[in-house]
Amino acid sequence: MPRISEFFGIVIWMYYNDHQPPHFHAAYSGDEALIVIGSGDVYQGQLSQRAFRLVQEWEELHCAELLSNRELGRQRQPLNLIAPLT
């Protein structure tokens, strides 16, 4: 489970060749959610409202990079780190 970013205590990772829809995992303070790439919607799980807003903002800024990592993961290639929110 490659960690691809971390900001404000929120950890973001993706699994290699993960199931549909294209998504990433976000964890904060014991909560975890799967976030759909492109919409920023929660697919499964939950985050606090504050953490979810930050994750959505980050996803909007890095959608293309997330999709690129998704493709790398499908090919079992190393994933790229993505800049955190600052």
Stockholm file with secondary structure:
# STOCKHOLM 1.0

chainA/1-86         MPRISEFFGIVIWMYYNDHQPPHFHAAYSGDEALIVIGSGDVYQGQLSQRAFRLVQEWEELHCAELLSNRELGRQRQPLNLIAPLT
#=GR chainA/1-86 SS CCEEEEETTEEEECCTTCCSSCEEEEEETTEEEEEETTTCCEEEECCCHHHHHHHHHHHHHTHHHHHHHHHHHHTTCCCCCCCCCC
#=GC SS_cons        CCEEEEETTEEEECCTTCCSSCEEEEEETTEEEEEETTTCCEEEECCCHHHHHHHHHHHHHTHHHHHHHHHHHHTTCCCCCCCCCC
//
